[in-house]
Amino acid sequence: MIDTNKKNYHQNIIDYYQAGEVSYRDVWDLDNSMAIHFGYWDATTRTFPQSLLRFNEVLMQLANITRKDKVLDAGCGVGGSSIYLAQHTGCTATGITLSEQQVQKAQQNAQQKEVAHLVNFEAADYTQTHFPDESFDVVWALESVCYALDKADFIKEAFRLLKKGGRLIVADGFAADRIYNDAQKQIMDNWCHAWALKELVSMKTFEKVAVDTGFTQTYCKDVSQQVMHSSRRLYRLSLLAAAVGRMHKLVGKNYGNYHTLNNGKGAYYQYKAMKQGLWQYGIFYGEKS
């Protein structure tokens, strides 16, 4: 039986990313880095494109991914992480995304980067996959779990799919472990709605569900400071987009559609929320014993 609410929610996510692809291409180095995520800034990082690839490197090292591993890239976007892992470790990777358009683009990217023999992509829901039990050594999720209607569904499916000794690595936004007042809740709601998100959960809650599911050797780290540059960059771009929008309005022209306008709104509110400590960017790691 099809869950209509879930189906509609998924379609909204697909529409959001399809409409936002032009923006990602123009201002987020999509064609080169193939990244639809925040950048990771540390002492080794000099440029914004480097920060996008650096995040792949950080997670790859934390999960200790090697040539022998079979990786599930859960929420793969246009395939950037899968391709990066294949290039740098020689591992095999399967990327899944809700969007058929992203699948096609990911396949093209893999061909261009000459790793099509190591990676494959398909449209699928990462909370209900067709893969057999214990199919993967690593489940990788870079800014995708935030879209799960119920994060526990993702965690349970990841646990089922991992082999014994397998690793789950997640990098994403998490709600602050606190109670919001009305004004703070409104900021978070404005952000989540604009980016087609239902809600964020706290890292503490996420880890508890993972442990209850059976994950061990769990590790959580707040890396908000490492992504602050990206957060601020998005905020500044949102101000620029708003100014351009006002200019278009003055001359009687439309500027963007519903989803592209919401993208800018979300870029504005995510920074406001981070500056107030309403959310944090975190990395989670866990193993299946």
Contacts in CASP RR format, 6 or more apart in sequence:
PFRMAT RR
TARGET T0000
AUTHOR 0000-0000-0000
METHOD contacts of the structure
MODEL  1
MIDTNKKNYHQNIIDYYQAGEVSYRDVWDLDNSMAIHFGYWDATTRTFPQ
SLLRFNEVLMQLANITRKDKVLDAGCGVGGSSIYLAQHTGCTATGITLSE
QQVQKAQQNAQQKEVAHLVNFEAADYTQTHFPDESFDVVWALESVCYALD
KADFIKEAFRLLKKGGRLIVADGFAADRIYNDAQKQIMDNWCHAWALKEL
VSMKTFEKVAVDTGFTQTYCKDVSQQVMHSSRRLYRLSLLAAAVGRMHKL
VGKNYGNYHTLNNGKGAYYQYKAMKQGLWQYGIFYGEKS
6 149 0 8 1.000
9 149 0 8 1.000
9 198 0 8 1.000
10 98 0 8 1.000
10 125 0 8 1.000
12 196 0 8 1.000
13 98 0 8 1.000
13 147 0 8 1.000
13 196 0 8 1.000
14 98 0 8 1.000
14 99 0 8 1.000
14 101 0 8 1.000
15 196 0 8 1.000
15 259 0 8 1.000
16 195 0 8 1.000
16 196 0 8 1.000
16 259 0 8 1.000
16 262 0 8 1.000
16 263 0 8 1.000
17 36 0 8 1.000
17 77 0 8 1.000
17 99 0 8 1.000
17 102 0 8 1.000
18 99 0 8 1.000
18 101 0 8 1.000
18 259 0 8 1.000
19 257 0 8 1.000
19 258 0 8 1.000
19 259 0 8 1.000
19 260 0 8 1.000
19 263 0 8 1.000
20 259 0 8 1.000
20 260 0 8 1.000
20 263 0 8 1.000
21 30 0 8 1.000
21 101 0 8 1.000
22 260 0 8 1.000
23 260 0 8 1.000
23 263 0 8 1.000
24 30 0 8 1.000
24 36 0 8 1.000
25 31 0 8 1.000
27 237 0 8 1.000
28 35 0 8 1.000
28 36 0 8 1.000
28 52 0 8 1.000
29 35 0 8 1.000
29 48 0 8 1.000
29 49 0 8 1.000
29 52 0 8 1.000
30 36 0 8 1.000
30 78 0 8 1.000
32 49 0 8 1.000
33 49 0 8 1.000
33 52 0 8 1.000
33 53 0 8 1.000
33 80 0 8 1.000
34 78 0 8 1.000
34 79 0 8 1.000
34 80 0 8 1.000
34 83 0 8 1.000
34 84 0 8 1.000
34 109 0 8 1.000
35 52 0 8 1.000
35 53 0 8 1.000
35 55 0 8 1.000
35 56 0 8 1.000
35 80 0 8 1.000
35 81 0 8 1.000
36 77 0 8 1.000
36 78 0 8 1.000
36 143 0 8 1.000
37 52 0 8 1.000
37 55 0 8 1.000
37 142 0 8 1.000
37 143 0 8 1.000
37 171 0 8 1.000
38 55 0 8 1.000
38 143 0 8 1.000
38 227 0 8 1.000
38 230 0 8 1.000
38 231 0 8 1.000
38 281 0 8 1.000
39 48 0 8 1.000
39 51 0 8 1.000
39 52 0 8 1.000
39 54 0 8 1.000
39 55 0 8 1.000
39 226 0 8 1.000
39 227 0 8 1.000
39 229 0 8 1.000
39 230 0 8 1.000
40 51 0 8 1.000
40 54 0 8 1.000
40 55 0 8 1.000
40 58 0 8 1.000
40 223 0 8 1.000
40 226 0 8 1.000
40 227 0 8 1.000
41 51 0 8 1.000
41 54 0 8 1.000
41 226 0 8 1.000
41 227 0 8 1.000
41 228 0 8 1.000
41 229 0 8 1.000
41 230 0 8 1.000
42 54 0 8 1.000
42 226 0 8 1.000
44 50 0 8 1.000
44 54 0 8 1.000
45 51 0 8 1.000
45 54 0 8 1.000
48 229 0 8 1.000
48 230 0 8 1.000
48 233 0 8 1.000
51 229 0 8 1.000
51 230 0 8 1.000
53 84 0 8 1.000
55 142 0 8 1.000
55 171 0 8 1.000
56 80 0 8 1.000
56 81 0 8 1.000
56 84 0 8 1.000
56 85 0 8 1.000
56 142 0 8 1.000
57 84 0 8 1.000
57 88 0 8 1.000
58 283 0 8 1.000
59 81 0 8 1.000
59 140 0 8 1.000
59 142 0 8 1.000
59 169 0 8 1.000
59 171 0 8 1.000
59 283 0 8 1.000
60 84 0 8 1.000
60 85 0 8 1.000
60 88 0 8 1.000
60 89 0 8 1.000
62 169 0 8 1.000
62 219 0 8 1.000
62 283 0 8 1.000
62 285 0 8 1.000
63 138 0 8 1.000
63 140 0 8 1.000
63 167 0 8 1.000
63 169 0 8 1.000
63 285 0 8 1.000
64 167 0 8 1.000
65 71 0 8 1.000
65 85 0 8 1.000
65 89 0 8 1.000
65 91 0 8 1.000
65 138 0 8 1.000
66 89 0 8 1.000
66 91 0 8 1.000
67 89 0 8 1.000
67 90 0 8 1.000
67 91 0 8 1.000
68 91 0 8 1.000
68 137 0 8 1.000
69 89 0 8 1.000
69 91 0 8 1.000
69 92 0 8 1.000
69 137 0 8 1.000
69 138 0 8 1.000
70 91 0 8 1.000
70 92 0 8 1.000
70 93 0 8 1.000
70 94 0 8 1.000
70 135 0 8 1.000
70 136 0 8 1.000
70 137 0 8 1.000
70 138 0 8 1.000
71 82 0 8 1.000
71 85 0 8 1.000
71 91 0 8 1.000
71 92 0 8 1.000
71 93 0 8 1.000
71 94 0 8 1.000
71 136 0 8 1.000
71 137 0 8 1.000
71 138 0 8 1.000
71 139 0 8 1.000
71 140 0 8 1.000
72 93 0 8 1.000
72 94 0 8 1.000
72 95 0 8 1.000
72 96 0 8 1.000
72 126 0 8 1.000
72 131 0 8 1.000
72 135 0 8 1.000
72 136 0 8 1.000
72 138 0 8 1.000
72 139 0 8 1.000
72 140 0 8 1.000
72 158 0 8 1.000
72 161 0 8 1.000
73 79 0 8 1.000
73 81 0 8 1.000
73 82 0 8 1.000
73 85 0 8 1.000
73 93 0 8 1.000
73 94 0 8 1.000
73 95 0 8 1.000
73 96 0 8 1.000
73 140 0 8 1.000
73 141 0 8 1.000
73 142 0 8 1.000
74 95 0 8 1.000
74 96 0 8 1.000
74 126 0 8 1.000
74 139 0 8 1.000
74 140 0 8 1.000
74 141 0 8 1.000
74 144 0 8 1.000
74 145 0 8 1.000
74 154 0 8 1.000
74 158 0 8 1.000
75 95 0 8 1.000
75 96 0 8 1.000
75 97 0 8 1.000
75 98 0 8 1.000
75 126 0 8 1.000
75 141 0 8 1.000
75 142 0 8 1.000
75 144 0 8 1.000
76 82 0 8 1.000
76 95 0 8 1.000
76 96 0 8 1.000
76 97 0 8 1.000
76 102 0 8 1.000
76 106 0 8 1.000
76 121 0 8 1.000
76 144 0 8 1.000
77 97 0 8 1.000
77 99 0 8 1.000
77 102 0 8 1.000
77 106 0 8 1.000
77 144 0 8 1.000
78 102 0 8 1.000
78 105 0 8 1.000
78 106 0 8 1.000
78 109 0 8 1.000
79 95 0 8 1.000
79 102 0 8 1.000
79 105 0 8 1.000
79 106 0 8 1.000
79 109 0 8 1.000
79 110 0 8 1.000
79 119 0 8 1.000
79 121 0 8 1.000
80 106 0 8 1.000
80 109 0 8 1.000
81 93 0 8 1.000
81 140 0 8 1.000
81 142 0 8 1.000
82 93 0 8 1.000
82 94 0 8 1.000
82 95 0 8 1.000
82 106 0 8 1.000
82 110 0 8 1.000
82 119 0 8 1.000
82 121 0 8 1.000
83 106 0 8 1.000
83 109 0 8 1.000
83 110 0 8 1.000
83 113 0 8 1.000
83 115 0 8 1.000
83 119 0 8 1.000
85 91 0 8 1.000
85 93 0 8 1.000
85 140 0 8 1.000
86 92 0 8 1.000
86 93 0 8 1.000
86 110 0 8 1.000
86 115 0 8 1.000
86 118 0 8 1.000
86 119 0 8 1.000
87 113 0 8 1.000
87 115 0 8 1.000
90 118 0 8 1.000
91 118 0 8 1.000
92 118 0 8 1.000
92 119 0 8 1.000
93 118 0 8 1.000
93 119 0 8 1.000
93 120 0 8 1.000
93 140 0 8 1.000
94 119 0 8 1.000
94 120 0 8 1.000
94 121 0 8 1.000
94 122 0 8 1.000
94 131 0 8 1.000
94 136 0 8 1.000
95 106 0 8 1.000
95 119 0 8 1.000
95 120 0 8 1.000
95 121 0 8 1.000
95 122 0 8 1.000
96 121 0 8 1.000
96 122 0 8 1.000
96 123 0 8 1.000
96 124 0 8 1.000
96 125 0 8 1.000
96 126 0 8 1.000
96 129 0 8 1.000
97 103 0 8 1.000
97 106 0 8 1.000
97 121 0 8 1.000
97 123 0 8 1.000
97 124 0 8 1.000
98 123 0 8 1.000
98 124 0 8 1.000
98 125 0 8 1.000
99 123 0 8 1.000
100 123 0 8 1.000
102 121 0 8 1.000
103 121 0 8 1.000
103 122 0 8 1.000
103 123 0 8 1.000
106 119 0 8 1.000
106 121 0 8 1.000
107 116 0 8 1.000
107 120 0 8 1.000
107 121 0 8 1.000
110 116 0 8 1.000
110 119 0 8 1.000
110 121 0 8 1.000
124 130 0 8 1.000
126 141 0 8 1.000
126 144 0 8 1.000
126 148 0 8 1.000
126 154 0 8 1.000
126 157 0 8 1.000
126 158 0 8 1.000
127 148 0 8 1.000
127 149 0 8 1.000
127 150 0 8 1.000
127 153 0 8 1.000
127 154 0 8 1.000
127 157 0 8 1.000
128 153 0 8 1.000
128 157 0 8 1.000
129 157 0 8 1.000
129 161 0 8 1.000
131 161 0 8 1.000
133 160 0 8 1.000
133 161 0 8 1.000
134 160 0 8 1.000
134 161 0 8 1.000
134 162 0 8 1.000
134 163 0 8 1.000
134 164 0 8 1.000
135 161 0 8 1.000
135 163 0 8 1.000
136 161 0 8 1.000
136 162 0 8 1.000
136 163 0 8 1.000
136 166 0 8 1.000
137 162 0 8 1.000
137 163 0 8 1.000
137 165 0 8 1.000
137 166 0 8 1.000
137 167 0 8 1.000
138 162 0 8 1.000
138 166 0 8 1.000
138 167 0 8 1.000
138 168 0 8 1.000
138 169 0 8 1.000
139 158 0 8 1.000
139 161 0 8 1.000
139 162 0 8 1.000
139 167 0 8 1.000
139 168 0 8 1.000
139 169 0 8 1.000
140 169 0 8 1.000
141 154 0 8 1.000
141 158 0 8 1.000
141 168 0 8 1.000
141 169 0 8 1.000
141 170 0 8 1.000
141 171 0 8 1.000
141 172 0 8 1.000
142 170 0 8 1.000
142 171 0 8 1.000
142 172 0 8 1.000
143 171 0 8 1.000
143 172 0 8 1.000
143 173 0 8 1.000
144 172 0 8 1.000
145 151 0 8 1.000
145 154 0 8 1.000
145 170 0 8 1.000
145 172 0 8 1.000
146 172 0 8 1.000
146 173 0 8 1.000
146 197 0 8 1.000
146 200 0 8 1.000
147 196 0 8 1.000
147 197 0 8 1.000
147 198 0 8 1.000
148 154 0 8 1.000
149 198 0 8 1.000
151 201 0 8 1.000
151 205 0 8 1.000
151 206 0 8 1.000
151 209 0 8 1.000
152 209 0 8 1.000
152 213 0 8 1.000
155 168 0 8 1.000
155 206 0 8 1.000
155 209 0 8 1.000
155 210 0 8 1.000
155 213 0 8 1.000
155 215 0 8 1.000
156 213 0 8 1.000
158 168 0 8 1.000
159 168 0 8 1.000
159 213 0 8 1.000
159 214 0 8 1.000
159 215 0 8 1.000
159 288 0 8 1.000
162 168 0 8 1.000
162 288 0 8 1.000
163 288 0 8 1.000
164 288 0 8 1.000
164 289 0 8 1.000
165 287 0 8 1.000
165 288 0 8 1.000
165 289 0 8 1.000
166 287 0 8 1.000
166 288 0 8 1.000
167 285 0 8 1.000
167 286 0 8 1.000
167 287 0 8 1.000
167 288 0 8 1.000
168 210 0 8 1.000
168 215 0 8 1.000
168 284 0 8 1.000
168 285 0 8 1.000
168 286 0 8 1.000
168 287 0 8 1.000
168 288 0 8 1.000
169 283 0 8 1.000
169 284 0 8 1.000
169 285 0 8 1.000
169 286 0 8 1.000
170 206 0 8 1.000
170 283 0 8 1.000
170 284 0 8 1.000
170 285 0 8 1.000
171 223 0 8 1.000
171 281 0 8 1.000
171 282 0 8 1.000
171 283 0 8 1.000
171 284 0 8 1.000
172 281 0 8 1.000
172 282 0 8 1.000
172 284 0 8 1.000
173 200 0 8 1.000
173 279 0 8 1.000
173 280 0 8 1.000
173 281 0 8 1.000
173 282 0 8 1.000
174 200 0 8 1.000
174 201 0 8 1.000
174 202 0 8 1.000
174 203 0 8 1.000
174 206 0 8 1.000
174 279 0 8 1.000
174 280 0 8 1.000
174 281 0 8 1.000
174 282 0 8 1.000
175 188 0 8 1.000
175 199 0 8 1.000
175 200 0 8 1.000
175 201 0 8 1.000
175 202 0 8 1.000
175 278 0 8 1.000
175 279 0 8 1.000
176 202 0 8 1.000
176 277 0 8 1.000
176 278 0 8 1.000
176 279 0 8 1.000
176 280 0 8 1.000
177 202 0 8 1.000
177 203 0 8 1.000
177 204 0 8 1.000
177 205 0 8 1.000
180 188 0 8 1.000
180 278 0 8 1.000
184 273 0 8 1.000
184 276 0 8 1.000
184 278 0 8 1.000
187 269 0 8 1.000
187 272 0 8 1.000
187 273 0 8 1.000
187 276 0 8 1.000
187 278 0 8 1.000
188 200 0 8 1.000
188 269 0 8 1.000
188 273 0 8 1.000
188 278 0 8 1.000
188 279 0 8 1.000
190 265 0 8 1.000
190 266 0 8 1.000
190 269 0 8 1.000
191 197 0 8 1.000
191 266 0 8 1.000
191 269 0 8 1.000
191 270 0 8 1.000
191 272 0 8 1.000
191 273 0 8 1.000
192 198 0 8 1.000
192 199 0 8 1.000
192 200 0 8 1.000
193 262 0 8 1.000
194 262 0 8 1.000
194 263 0 8 1.000
194 264 0 8 1.000
194 265 0 8 1.000
194 266 0 8 1.000
194 269 0 8 1.000
195 262 0 8 1.000
195 263 0 8 1.000
195 266 0 8 1.000
195 270 0 8 1.000
196 259 0 8 1.000
196 262 0 8 1.000
200 279 0 8 1.000
203 220 0 8 1.000
203 222 0 8 1.000
203 280 0 8 1.000
203 282 0 8 1.000
203 284 0 8 1.000
206 284 0 8 1.000
207 218 0 8 1.000
207 220 0 8 1.000
207 284 0 8 1.000
210 218 0 8 1.000
210 284 0 8 1.000
210 286 0 8 1.000
211 218 0 8 1.000
214 288 0 8 1.000
214 289 0 8 1.000
215 286 0 8 1.000
215 287 0 8 1.000
215 288 0 8 1.000
216 286 0 8 1.000
216 287 0 8 1.000
216 288 0 8 1.000
216 289 0 8 1.000
217 285 0 8 1.000
217 286 0 8 1.000
217 287 0 8 1.000
217 289 0 8 1.000
218 284 0 8 1.000
218 285 0 8 1.000
218 286 0 8 1.000
218 287 0 8 1.000
219 283 0 8 1.000
219 284 0 8 1.000
219 285 0 8 1.000
219 286 0 8 1.000
220 282 0 8 1.000
220 283 0 8 1.000
220 284 0 8 1.000
220 285 0 8 1.000
221 282 0 8 1.000
221 283 0 8 1.000
222 280 0 8 1.000
222 281 0 8 1.000
222 282 0 8 1.000
223 281 0 8 1.000
223 282 0 8 1.000
223 283 0 8 1.000
224 274 0 8 1.000
224 280 0 8 1.000
224 281 0 8 1.000
224 282 0 8 1.000
226 281 0 8 1.000
227 281 0 8 1.000
228 274 0 8 1.000
231 270 0 8 1.000
231 271 0 8 1.000
231 274 0 8 1.000
231 281 0 8 1.000
232 271 0 8 1.000
234 267 0 8 1.000
234 270 0 8 1.000
234 271 0 8 1.000
235 267 0 8 1.000
235 268 0 8 1.000
235 270 0 8 1.000
235 271 0 8 1.000
235 272 0 8 1.000
237 264 0 8 1.000
237 267 0 8 1.000
238 264 0 8 1.000
238 265 0 8 1.000
238 266 0 8 1.000
238 267 0 8 1.000
238 268 0 8 1.000
238 271 0 8 1.000
239 268 0 8 1.000
241 264 0 8 1.000
241 267 0 8 1.000
242 264 0 8 1.000
242 268 0 8 1.000
244 255 0 8 1.000
245 255 0 8 1.000
248 254 0 8 1.000
248 255 0 8 1.000
249 255 0 8 1.000
255 261 0 8 1.000
270 279 0 8 1.000
273 279 0 8 1.000
274 280 0 8 1.000
274 281 0 8 1.000
END
